Amino acid sequence: MLEFDGLTKSFAGRPVLRGLSLAVRPGELYGFCGANGAGKTTAMRIALGVLAPDAGEVRWAGRRVDADVRRRIGYMPEERGLYGKMRPRDQLVYFARLSGIRPDVAARRADEWLERLGVRVGPKDPLERLSLGNQQRVQLIAALIAEPEVLILDEPFSGLDPVATDAMAGVLAEYRDRGVPVLFSSHQLDLVERLCDRVGIIRDGVIVAEGTVAELRRTAGRPEVRITLTGAPENWARMLPGVDVVAETGDTATLRTRPDTDLGELLDAARSLGELQHFGRREPSLAEIFREAMAA
Ligand SMILES: Nc1ncnc2c1ncn2[C@@H]1O[C@H](COP(=O)(O)OP(=O)(O)OP(=O)(O)O)[C@@H](O)[C@H]1O
């Protein structure tokens, strides 16, 4: 298990992490979500030893992450960090060699990955001549080339087109299926909702909501209800108990429930106001759960 345990970190006296704890199990894709500046990159940098925490520690398989453990972690930093002037294949071989991989094996793996992820590059082209999406694929390969036991990826999907997104998602799912814990940060909540086994939402340096998307729906989400009524008095939606009105169009109102909303009571109240044509409940999306967690 990859564990972030009670991490705190301040910059110039300003706290950024305030006791952040989370755990990613082997074979789990974990989506690390939070507003800009919430502390995601800081936490990931601490895991990789780029930054030291003020308190707390990161462990892999019960062992505090040190230089030796770090070599077994594949990391995709937010600032990316490949050399623009160097050819992608040469860089990948170089990174693999840093991890102690034999040159012939490194070269073979680099070729296989470049081929598999469809990175088209002339033999002499430096990285900087590649499109942003292709540079990002090379960055992913750099994180994978030493066959890591853990993956930590900072916004791996940002700026990717749908085809590149699918390719990236496929690779992450493959590692998850091999039993690797995969943690990645993202603002693309639809993607996180679709891909991740579990999600953690960080706010002001602590996890404020965590679980499978289904668990978050039960604990942190507020379902919406859509009601269509005919023959009802004006402003009927505002007369209903235990809900907030999100939108009203014609005879239909969209309502956000509250934690104590009684749907039976709501249905009875709607029936008492007019002729009920439709009463439907919709589960909140991860984006709605996220907004809720930010507003709480
Ligand atoms: N080296 C540093 N020195 C001073 N402040 C820093 C440093 N690194 C990060 N910060 C501050 O810490 C806060 C958290 O930044 P961090 O990059 O961890 O957030 P994030 O959740 O990754 O945000 P985003 O979603 O925008 O990438 C920000 O206010 C940032 O300005």
The ligand as a Tripos MOL2 file, in Angstrom:
@<TRIPOS>MOLECULE
LIG
   31    33     1     0     0
SMALL
NO_CHARGES

@<TRIPOS>ATOM
      1 N1          8.1750   25.9830   -3.5720 N.pl3     1 LIG1
      2 C1          7.1470   26.7320   -3.1730 C.ar      1 LIG1
      3 N2          7.3290   27.8970   -2.5040 N.ar      1 LIG1
      4 C2          6.2960   28.6330   -2.0710 C.ar      1 LIG1
      5 N3          4.9890   28.2970   -2.2600 N.ar      1 LIG1
      6 C3          4.7380   27.1610   -2.9150 C.ar      1 LIG1
      7 C4          5.7980   26.3230   -3.4100 C.ar      1 LIG1
      8 N4          5.2300   25.2380   -3.9990 N.ar      1 LIG1
      9 C5          3.8930   25.4110   -3.8970 C.ar      1 LIG1
     10 N5          3.5960   26.5580   -3.2470 N.ar      1 LIG1
     11 C6          2.2460   27.0450   -2.9240 C.3       1 LIG1
     12 O1          1.5580   26.0030   -2.2820 O.3       1 LIG1
     13 C7          0.1790   25.9830   -2.6570 C.3       1 LIG1
     14 C8         -0.1970   24.6210   -3.1580 C.3       1 LIG1
     15 O2          0.4120   24.4030   -4.4300 O.3       1 LIG1
     16 P1          0.2890   23.0250   -5.2030 P.3       1 LIG1
     17 O3          1.0710   23.2130   -6.4840 O.co2     1 LIG1
     18 O4          0.6710   21.9180   -4.3180 O.co2     1 LIG1
     19 O5         -1.2670   22.9550   -5.4980 O.3       1 LIG1
     20 P2         -2.0800   22.0040   -6.4920 P.3       1 LIG1
     21 O6         -3.1890   21.4080   -5.7040 O.co2     1 LIG1
     22 O7         -1.1630   21.0540   -7.1820 O.co2     1 LIG1
     23 O8         -2.6570   23.0640   -7.5310 O.3       1 LIG1
     24 P3         -3.0010   22.9570   -9.1120 P.3       1 LIG1
     25 O9         -4.2760   22.1930   -9.2190 O.co2     1 LIG1
     26 O10        -3.1790   24.3870   -9.4940 O.co2     1 LIG1
     27 O11        -1.8260   22.3010   -9.7940 O.co2     1 LIG1
     28 C9          0.0130   27.1040   -3.6890 C.3       1 LIG1
     29 O12        -0.5110   28.2380   -3.0510 O.3       1 LIG1
     30 C10         1.4290   27.3560   -4.1730 C.3       1 LIG1
     31 O13         1.5890   28.6970   -4.5600 O.3       1 LIG1
@<TRIPOS>BOND
     1     1     2 1
     2     2     3 ar
     3     2     7 ar
     4     3     4 ar
     5     4     5 ar
     6     5     6 ar
     7     6     7 ar
     8     6    10 ar
     9     7     8 ar
    10     8     9 ar
    11     9    10 ar
    12    10    11 1
    13    11    12 1
    14    11    30 1
    15    12    13 1
    16    13    14 1
    17    13    28 1
    18    14    15 1
    19    15    16 1
    20    16    17 2
    21    16    18 1
    22    16    19 1
    23    19    20 1
    24    20    21 2
    25    20    22 1
    26    20    23 1
    27    23    24 1
    28    24    25 2
    29    24    26 1
    30    24    27 1
    31    28    29 1
    32    28    30 1
    33    30    31 1
@<TRIPOS>SUBSTRUCTURE
     1 LIG1         1 GROUP 0 **** ****
